[in-house]
């Protein structure tokens, strides 16, 4: 793929998401999401590898089916209620179909099977886009219809995503699959609180975007996609290995890092709503997911993965990425916890 085509695809990807943001009509929002989907598929296949083609095919089939379900739901709502505004969806059947379609697009359990497999077949840069930018358009639609959502259905999807993704990530050795299950687990936290406190959901989404971006960029800097190669980062770049460990602990929600404020804000809102049992269940699920982040830090810093001497080591990289972006998101993911309440207050007063 030439540089010109690459930037055209990035522009189309951004335009599709922004079109969904500014639209109040279901058809326009659907068109924006379709443009967003078709723009990322060439980015997935730019490496010309069979795994990349397989990942792009799986992504296209799942997203096309979810888009069809979303279109059917909006057409049914327009036919029965004569409403095409996003915030005016009123049919109970349409609401259920919309939740299922958005859950499928986001990769929530039980529609999560495609996300780890797609992440495994693409490079880290495209995986970063899939884990961060591609979640913005579905969340924009979800936040506009929070007043019409079924709280029981959202809670079940959220608890299942947070708990089962934590269990599924325990026995993984591929870093991209681990980050995919991490994305599913964080998605579950946001699903639980999206109706009771949309501002807390936006705050959690921002923190998730910062920490996930930092994790992907540091892994890209060390060219690590497996634990086997990830364990060699200490010998090549000790400071980078320490940085990766701190970012992973932040992504797991361990204080005093910035990722802790994500889970603290959601648990605080659940406690204010007197939802103590759901808050306790999410906290226990967070402990399970924290275990595989600590496992990665152990392999990166304390010891070497068994059999690592037989692996091929890349001592030099031909192309280095932008250090300013890496430093900015890494700093935000690690040490910005003291200004977390300020960020939350700004979100509360601007929305």
DRENDO-1510 file (C-alpha; in Angstrom, 1 decimal, always signed):
<recs>
REC; n; res; u; v; w
REC; 1; UNK; +0.0; +0.0; +0.0 .
REC; 2; UNK; +1.4; +3.4; -1.0 .
REC; 3; UNK; +1.6; +6.2; +1.5 .
REC; 4; UNK; -1.0; +8.2; -0.4 .
REC; 5; UNK; -3.6; +5.4; -0.3 .
REC; 6; UNK; -2.8; +4.8; +3.4 .
REC; 7; UNK; -3.6; +8.5; +4.3 .
REC; 8; UNK; -6.8; +8.4; +2.1 .
REC; 9; UNK; -8.0; +5.4; +4.1 .
REC; 10; UNK; -7.1; +7.1; +7.4 .
REC; 11; UNK; -9.1; +10.1; +6.2 .
REC; 12; UNK; -12.1; +8.0; +5.3 .
REC; 13; UNK; -11.9; +6.2; +8.6 .
REC; 14; UNK; -11.9; +9.5; +10.5 .
REC; 15; UNK; -14.7; +11.0; +8.3 .
REC; 16; UNK; -17.0; +8.0; +8.9 .
REC; 17; UNK; -16.7; +8.2; +12.6 .
REC; 18; UNK; -17.2; +12.0; +12.7 .
REC; 19; UNK; -20.2; +11.6; +10.5 .
REC; 20; UNK; -21.7; +9.2; +13.1 .
REC; 21; UNK; -20.9; +11.7; +15.8 .
REC; 22; UNK; -22.7; +14.7; +14.3 .
REC; 23; UNK; -25.7; +12.8; +12.9 .
REC; 24; UNK; -29.1; +12.7; +14.6 .
REC; 25; UNK; -30.7; +10.4; +11.9 .
REC; 26; UNK; -30.3; +6.7; +12.0 .
REC; 27; UNK; -29.6; +6.4; +8.3 .
REC; 28; UNK; -26.8; +9.0; +8.3 .
REC; 29; UNK; -25.2; +7.3; +11.4 .
REC; 30; UNK; -25.4; +3.9; +9.7 .
REC; 31; UNK; -23.7; +5.3; +6.5 .
REC; 32; UNK; -20.9; +6.8; +8.7 .
REC; 33; UNK; -20.3; +3.4; +10.3 .
REC; 34; UNK; -20.3; +1.6; +7.0 .
REC; 35; UNK; -17.7; +4.1; +5.6 .
REC; 36; UNK; -15.7; +3.5; +8.7 .
REC; 37; UNK; -15.8; -0.3; +8.3 .
REC; 38; UNK; -14.9; -0.2; +4.6 .
REC; 39; UNK; -11.9; +2.1; +5.3 .
REC; 40; UNK; -10.2; -0.1; +7.9 .
REC; 41; UNK; -10.4; -3.3; +5.8 .
REC; 42; UNK; -7.5; -2.2; +3.4 .
REC; 43; UNK; -5.5; -1.2; +6.4 .
REC; 44; UNK; -5.9; -4.8; +7.8 .
REC; 45; UNK; -4.7; -6.3; +4.5 .
REC; 46; UNK; -1.7; -4.0; +3.8 .
REC; 47; UNK; +0.8; -6.6; +4.9 .
REC; 48; UNK; -0.4; -9.1; +2.2 .
REC; 49; UNK; -0.3; -12.1; +4.6 .
REC; 50; UNK; -2.9; -14.9; +4.7 .
REC; 51; UNK; -3.6; -14.2; +8.4 .
REC; 52; UNK; -4.3; -10.6; +7.6 .
REC; 53; UNK; -6.7; -11.6; +4.8 .
REC; 54; UNK; -8.4; -14.0; +7.1 .
REC; 55; UNK; -8.8; -11.3; +9.8 .
REC; 56; UNK; -10.2; -8.8; +7.3 .
REC; 57; UNK; -12.7; -11.4; +6.0 .
REC; 58; UNK; -13.9; -12.2; +9.5 .
REC; 59; UNK; -14.1; -8.5; +10.4 .
REC; 60; UNK; -16.1; -7.7; +7.3 .
REC; 61; UNK; -18.6; -10.6; +7.8 .
REC; 62; UNK; -19.3; -9.8; +11.5 .
REC; 63; UNK; -19.5; -6.0; +10.9 .
REC; 64; UNK; -21.7; -6.4; +7.9 .
REC; 65; UNK; -24.1; -8.7; +9.8 .
REC; 66; UNK; -24.2; -6.2; +12.7 .
REC; 67; UNK; -24.9; -3.3; +10.3 .
REC; 68; UNK; -27.7; -5.3; +8.8 .
REC; 69; UNK; -29.3; -6.0; +12.2 .
REC; 70; UNK; -28.9; -2.3; +13.1 .
REC; 71; UNK; -30.5; -1.2; +9.8 .
REC; 72; UNK; -33.4; -3.6; +10.3 .
REC; 73; UNK; -34.0; -2.3; +13.9 .
REC; 74; UNK; -34.1; +1.3; +12.7 .
REC; 75; UNK; -36.4; +0.5; +9.8 .
REC; 76; UNK; -38.7; -1.4; +12.1 .
REC; 77; UNK; -38.7; +1.6; +14.6 .
REC; 78; UNK; -39.5; +4.0; +11.7 .
REC; 79; UNK; -42.3; +1.8; +10.4 .
REC; 80; UNK; -44.0; +1.3; +13.8 .
REC; 81; UNK; -43.3; +4.6; +15.5 .
REC; 82; UNK; -42.7; +6.9; +12.5 .
REC; 83; UNK; -39.4; +8.1; +14.1 .
REC; 84; UNK; -36.0; +8.2; +12.5 .
REC; 85; UNK; -34.2; +10.3; +15.1 .
REC; 86; UNK; -31.5; +8.4; +17.1 .
REC; 87; UNK; -32.8; +9.7; +20.4 .
REC; 88; UNK; -36.4; +8.8; +19.6 .
REC; 89; UNK; -36.1; +5.1; +19.3 .
REC; 90; UNK; -39.1; +3.7; +21.2 .
REC; 91; UNK; -40.0; +0.3; +19.9 .
REC; 92; UNK; -38.9; -2.4; +22.4 .
REC; 93; UNK; -38.0; -4.8; +19.7 .
REC; 94; UNK; -35.8; -2.2; +17.9 .
REC; 95; UNK; -34.1; -1.3; +21.2 .
REC; 96; UNK; -33.1; -5.0; +21.8 .
REC; 97; UNK; -31.8; -5.3; +18.2 .
REC; 98; UNK; -29.9; -2.1; +18.5 .
REC; 99; UNK; -28.2; -3.2; +21.7 .
REC; 100; UNK; -27.3; -6.6; +20.1 .
REC; 101; UNK; -25.9; -4.9; +16.9 .
REC; 102; UNK; -23.8; -2.4; +18.9 .
REC; 103; UNK; -22.6; -5.2; +21.2 .
REC; 104; UNK; -21.5; -7.2; +18.1 .
REC; 105; UNK; -19.7; -4.2; +16.6 .
REC; 106; UNK; -17.9; -3.5; +19.9 .
REC; 107; UNK; -17.1; -7.2; +20.6 .
REC; 108; UNK; -19.0; -7.7; +23.8 .
REC; 109; UNK; -19.7; -11.2; +25.1 .
REC; 110; UNK; -21.4; -13.3; +23.8 .
REC; 111; UNK; -20.4; -11.7; +20.4 .
REC; 112; UNK; -16.7; -11.5; +21.2 .
REC; 113; UNK; -15.3; -14.5; +19.3 .
REC; 114; UNK; -14.2; -12.5; +16.3 .
REC; 115; UNK; -12.2; -9.8; +18.2 .
REC; 116; UNK; -9.2; -11.9; +19.5 .
REC; 117; UNK; -8.9; -13.7; +16.1 .
REC; 118; UNK; -9.0; -10.5; +14.1 .
REC; 119; UNK; -6.5; -8.8; +16.5 .
REC; 120; UNK; -4.2; -11.8; +16.1 .
REC; 121; UNK; -4.1; -11.4; +12.3 .
REC; 122; UNK; -3.3; -7.7; +12.0 .
REC; 123; UNK; -0.3; -5.6; +12.9 .
REC; 124; UNK; +0.0; -3.5; +16.1 .
REC; 125; UNK; -0.8; -0.2; +14.4 .
REC; 126; UNK; -4.1; -1.5; +12.9 .
REC; 127; UNK; -4.8; -3.3; +16.2 .
REC; 128; UNK; -4.5; +0.0; +18.0 .
REC; 129; UNK; -7.1; +1.6; +15.6 .
REC; 130; UNK; -9.4; -1.4; +16.1 .
REC; 131; UNK; -9.2; -1.2; +19.9 .
REC; 132; UNK; -9.6; +2.5; +20.2 .
REC; 133; UNK; -10.9; +4.5; +17.3 .
REC; 134; UNK; -13.4; +1.9; +16.1 .
REC; 135; UNK; -15.2; +1.9; +19.4 .
REC; 136; UNK; -16.0; +5.6; +19.3 .
REC; 137; UNK; -18.9; +5.5; +16.7 .
REC; 138; UNK; -20.8; +2.6; +18.4 .
REC; 139; UNK; -20.4; +4.3; +21.8 .
REC; 140; UNK; -21.7; +7.6; +20.3 .
REC; 141; UNK; -24.9; +5.8; +19.3 .
REC; 142; UNK; -25.1; +4.0; +22.6 .
REC; 143; UNK; -24.8; +7.2; +24.7 .
REC; 144; UNK; -27.6; +8.9; +22.7 .
REC; 145; UNK; -30.2; +6.2; +23.5 .
REC; 146; UNK; -29.3; +5.6; +27.2 .
REC; 147; UNK; -32.7; +6.7; +28.3 .
REC; 148; UNK; -34.4; +3.9; +26.3 .
REC; 149; UNK; -32.0; +1.1; +27.1 .
REC; 150; UNK; -32.9; -2.0; +29.0 .
REC; 151; UNK; -30.8; -1.9; +32.3 .
REC; 152; UNK; -31.1; -5.6; +32.9 .
REC; 153; UNK; -29.8; -6.5; +29.5 .
REC; 154; UNK; -26.9; -4.1; +29.7 .
REC; 155; UNK; -26.0; -5.3; +33.1 .
REC; 156; UNK; -25.9; -8.9; +32.0 .
REC; 157; UNK; -23.8; -8.1; +28.9 .
REC; 158; UNK; -21.5; -6.0; +31.1 .
REC; 159; UNK; -21.0; -8.6; +33.8 .
REC; 160; UNK; -20.4; -11.4; +31.3 .
REC; 161; UNK; -17.9; -9.3; +29.4 .
REC; 162; UNK; -15.9; -8.3; +32.5 .
REC; 163; UNK; -15.8; -11.7; +34.1 .
REC; 164; UNK; -15.5; -14.1; +31.1 .
REC; 165; UNK; -12.9; -11.9; +29.3 .
REC; 166; UNK; -10.8; -11.9; +32.4 .
REC; 167; UNK; -10.9; -15.7; +32.6 .
REC; 168; UNK; -10.2; -16.1; +28.9 .
REC; 169; UNK; -7.1; -13.9; +29.0 .
REC; 170; UNK; -5.4; -16.0; +31.7 .
REC; 171; UNK; -4.0; -18.7; +29.4 .
REC; 172; UNK; -3.0; -16.5; +26.4 .
REC; 173; UNK; +0.5; -16.2; +25.1 .
REC; 174; UNK; -0.2; -13.8; +22.2 .
REC; 175; UNK; +0.0; -10.1; +23.3 .
REC; 176; UNK; -2.6; -9.0; +20.8 .
REC; 177; UNK; -5.1; -11.5; +22.0 .
REC; 178; UNK; -4.4; -10.4; +25.6 .
REC; 179; UNK; -5.1; -6.8; +24.7 .
REC; 180; UNK; -8.3; -7.9; +22.8 .
REC; 181; UNK; -9.6; -9.6; +26.0 .
REC; 182; UNK; -8.6; -6.5; +28.0 .
REC; 183; UNK; -10.7; -4.5; +25.6 .
REC; 184; UNK; -13.7; -6.8; +26.1 .
REC; 185; UNK; -13.3; -6.6; +29.9 .
REC; 186; UNK; -13.1; -2.8; +29.9 .
REC; 187; UNK; -16.1; -2.7; +27.7 .
REC; 188; UNK; -18.1; -4.7; +30.3 .
REC; 189; UNK; -17.4; -2.1; +32.9 .
REC; 190; UNK; -18.7; +0.7; +30.7 .
REC; 191; UNK; -21.8; -1.3; +29.8 .
REC; 192; UNK; -22.8; -1.7; +33.4 .
REC; 193; UNK; -22.7; +2.0; +34.1 .
REC; 194; UNK; -23.7; +3.6; +30.8 .
REC; 195; UNK; -27.3; +4.1; +31.7 .
REC; 196; UNK; -26.9; +5.2; +35.3 .
REC; 197; UNK; -24.0; +7.6; +34.7 .
REC; 198; UNK; -23.2; +8.5; +31.0 .
REC; 199; UNK; -20.6; +11.0; +32.1 .
REC; 200; UNK; -18.7; +8.3; +34.1 .
REC; 201; UNK; -18.8; +6.1; +30.9 .
REC; 202; UNK; -17.3; +8.9; +28.8 .
REC; 203; UNK; -14.6; +9.4; +31.5 .
REC; 204; UNK; -13.8; +5.7; +31.6 .
REC; 205; UNK; -13.7; +5.5; +27.8 .
REC; 206; UNK; -11.1; +8.4; +27.7 .
REC; 207; UNK; -8.9; +6.7; +30.3 .
REC; 208; UNK; -9.2; +3.4; +28.4 .
REC; 209; UNK; -8.2; +5.1; +25.1 .
REC; 210; UNK; -5.1; +6.6; +26.8 .
REC; 211; UNK; -3.9; +3.5; +28.5 .
REC; 212; UNK; -4.6; +1.2; +25.5 .
REC; 213; UNK; -2.8; +3.6; +23.1 .
REC; 214; UNK; +0.2; +3.7; +25.4 .
REC; 215; UNK; +0.3; -0.1; +25.7 .
REC; 216; UNK; +0.2; -0.6; +21.9 .
REC; 217; UNK; +2.8; +2.0; +21.2 .
REC; 218; UNK; +5.2; +0.6; +23.7 .
REC; 219; UNK; +4.7; -2.9; +22.3 .
REC; 220; UNK; +5.3; -1.6; +18.8 .
REC; 221; UNK; +8.5; +0.1; +20.0 .
REC; 222; UNK; +9.8; -3.2; +21.2 .
REC; 223; UNK; +8.4; -5.1; +18.2 .
REC; 224; UNK; +6.8; -7.7; +20.6 .
REC; 225; UNK; +3.7; -9.7; +19.7 .
REC; 226; UNK; +4.3; -12.8; +21.8 .
REC; 227; UNK; +5.4; -13.4; +25.4 .
REC; 228; UNK; +8.4; -15.2; +24.0 .
REC; 229; UNK; +9.7; -12.0; +22.3 .
REC; 230; UNK; +8.3; -9.7; +24.9 .
REC; 231; UNK; +10.5; -11.3; +27.5 .
REC; 232; UNK; +13.6; -10.3; +25.6 .
REC; 233; UNK; +12.8; -6.6; +25.9 .
REC; 234; UNK; +14.7; -6.3; +29.3 .
REC; 235; UNK; +18.0; -7.3; +27.7 .
REC; 236; UNK; +17.5; -4.9; +24.7 .
REC; 237; UNK; +15.9; -1.9; +26.4 .
REC; 238; UNK; +15.5; -2.0; +30.2 .
REC; 239; UNK; +13.8; +1.4; +30.4 .
REC; 240; UNK; +11.3; +0.4; +27.8 .
REC; 241; UNK; +10.6; -2.8; +29.7 .
REC; 242; UNK; +9.9; -0.9; +32.9 .
REC; 243; UNK; +7.7; +1.5; +31.0 .
REC; 244; UNK; +5.7; -1.4; +29.5 .
REC; 245; UNK; +5.3; -2.9; +32.9 .
REC; 246; UNK; +4.0; +0.3; +34.5 .
REC; 247; UNK; +1.5; +0.8; +31.6 .
REC; 248; UNK; +0.2; -2.7; +31.9 .
REC; 249; UNK; -0.4; -2.2; +35.6 .
REC; 250; UNK; -2.2; +1.0; +34.8 .
REC; 251; UNK; -4.3; -0.9; +32.2 .
REC; 252; UNK; -5.1; -3.4; +34.9 .
REC; 253; UNK; -6.4; -0.7; +37.2 .
REC; 254; UNK; -3.8; -0.9; +39.9 .
REC; 255; UNK; -3.2; +2.3; +42.0 .
REC; 256; UNK; -1.6; +4.8; +41.9 .
REC; 257; UNK; -1.7; +4.7; +38.1 .
REC; 258; UNK; -4.2; +6.5; +35.9 .
REC; 259; UNK; -6.1; +3.3; +35.0 .
REC; 260; UNK; -7.2; +3.0; +38.6 .
REC; 261; UNK; -9.4; +6.1; +38.2 .
REC; 262; UNK; -11.4; +4.3; +35.5 .
REC; 263; UNK; -12.6; +1.6; +37.8 .
REC; 264; UNK; -12.8; +3.9; +40.8 .
REC; 265; UNK; -15.2; +6.2; +39.0 .
REC; 266; UNK; -17.4; +3.3; +37.9 .
REC; 267; UNK; -17.4; +1.7; +41.4 .
REC; 268; UNK; -18.2; +5.0; +42.9 .
REC; 269; UNK; -21.2; +5.5; +40.6 .
REC; 270; UNK; -22.5; +2.0; +41.3 .
REC; 271; UNK; -22.2; +2.6; +45.1 .
REC; 272; UNK; -24.2; +5.9; +44.7 .
REC; 273; UNK; -26.9; +3.9; +42.9 .
REC; 274; UNK; -26.8; +1.4; +45.8 .
REC; 275; UNK; -25.8; -1.3; +43.4 .
REC; 276; UNK; -23.4; -2.9; +45.9 .
REC; 277; UNK; -23.6; -6.5; +44.6 .
REC; 278; UNK; -22.7; -5.5; +41.0 .
REC; 279; UNK; -19.8; -3.4; +42.2 .
REC; 280; UNK; -18.5; -6.3; +44.3 .
REC; 281; UNK; -18.7; -8.6; +41.3 .
REC; 282; UNK; -16.9; -6.2; +39.0 .
REC; 283; UNK; -14.2; -5.7; +41.6 .
REC; 284; UNK; -13.6; -9.5; +41.8 .
REC; 285; UNK; -13.5; -9.7; +38.0 .
REC; 286; UNK; -10.9; -6.9; +38.0 .
REC; 287; UNK; -8.7; -9.0; +40.3 .
REC; 288; UNK; -8.8; -11.8; +37.8 .
REC; 289; UNK; -7.9; -9.6; +34.9 .
REC; 290; UNK; -5.1; -8.0; +36.9 .
REC; 291; UNK; -3.5; -11.4; +37.2 .
REC; 292; UNK; -2.6; -11.6; +33.5 .
REC; 293; UNK; -1.2; -8.1; +33.5 .
REC; 294; UNK; +1.0; -9.0; +36.4 .
REC; 295; UNK; +2.0; -12.1; +34.6 .
REC; 296; UNK; +3.2; -10.1; +31.6 .
REC; 297; UNK; +5.2; -7.8; +33.9 .
REC; 298; UNK; +6.8; -10.8; +35.5 .
REC; 299; UNK; +7.9; -12.2; +32.1 .
REC; 300; UNK; +9.1; -8.8; +30.9 .
REC; 301; UNK; +11.1; -7.7; +34.0 .
REC; 302; UNK; +11.9; -10.5; +36.4 .
REC; 303; UNK; +12.6; -13.6; +34.3 .
REC; 304; UNK; +12.9; -14.8; +30.8 .
REC; 305; UNK; +10.3; -16.9; +29.0 .
REC; 306; UNK; +11.4; -20.6; +28.8 .
REC; 307; UNK; +13.2; -21.4; +25.5 .
REC; 308; UNK; +13.8; -17.7; +24.6 .
REC; 309; UNK; +17.4; -18.4; +23.5 .
REC; 310; UNK; +16.1; -20.2; +20.5 .
REC; 311; UNK; +14.0; -17.3; +19.3 .
REC; 312; UNK; +15.1; -14.8; +16.7 .
REC; 313; UNK; +16.2; -11.5; +18.2 .
REC; 314; UNK; +15.9; -8.2; +16.2 .
REC; 315; UNK; +18.7; -6.0; +17.6 .
REC; 316; UNK; +17.9; -3.0; +15.5 .
REC; 317; UNK; +14.8; -1.7; +14.0 .
REC; 318; UNK; +14.8; +0.0; +10.6 .
REC; 319; UNK; +12.2; +2.5; +11.5 .
REC; 320; UNK; +11.5; +4.2; +14.8 .
REC; 321; UNK; +8.1; +5.7; +15.7 .
REC; 322; UNK; +7.4; +9.1; +16.9 .
REC; 323; UNK; +8.7; +9.4; +20.5 .
REC; 324; UNK; +6.6; +12.5; +21.3 .
REC; 325; UNK; +3.3; +10.6; +21.0 .
REC; 326; UNK; +4.7; +7.7; +22.9 .
REC; 327; UNK; +5.9; +9.9; +25.7 .
REC; 328; UNK; +2.7; +11.8; +25.9 .
REC; 329; UNK; +0.3; +8.8; +26.2 .
REC; 330; UNK; +2.7; +6.9; +28.5 .
REC; 331; UNK; +2.8; +9.9; +30.8 .
REC; 332; UNK; -0.9; +10.2; +30.7 .
REC; 333; UNK; -1.4; +6.5; +31.4 .
REC; 334; UNK; +0.9; +6.4; +34.4 .
REC; 335; UNK; +1.1; +9.6; +36.4 .
REC; 336; UNK; -2.1; +11.7; +35.7 .
REC; 337; UNK; -4.2; +10.1; +38.5 .
REC; 338; UNK; -4.1; +13.3; +40.7 .
REC; 339; UNK; -5.9; +15.3; +38.0 .
REC; 340; UNK; -8.5; +12.6; +37.3 .
REC; 341; UNK; -11.2; +14.4; +39.3 .
REC; 342; UNK; -10.5; +17.6; +37.3 .
REC; 343; UNK; -11.0; +15.7; +34.0 .
REC; 344; UNK; -14.2; +14.1; +35.4 .
REC; 345; UNK; -15.5; +17.5; +36.4 .
REC; 346; UNK; -14.8; +19.0; +33.0 .
REC; 347; UNK; -16.7; +16.1; +31.3 .
REC; 348; UNK; -19.6; +16.6; +33.7 .
REC; 349; UNK; -20.0; +20.3; +33.1 .
REC; 350; UNK; -19.4; +20.2; +29.3 .
REC; 351; UNK; -22.0; +17.4; +28.5 .
</recs>
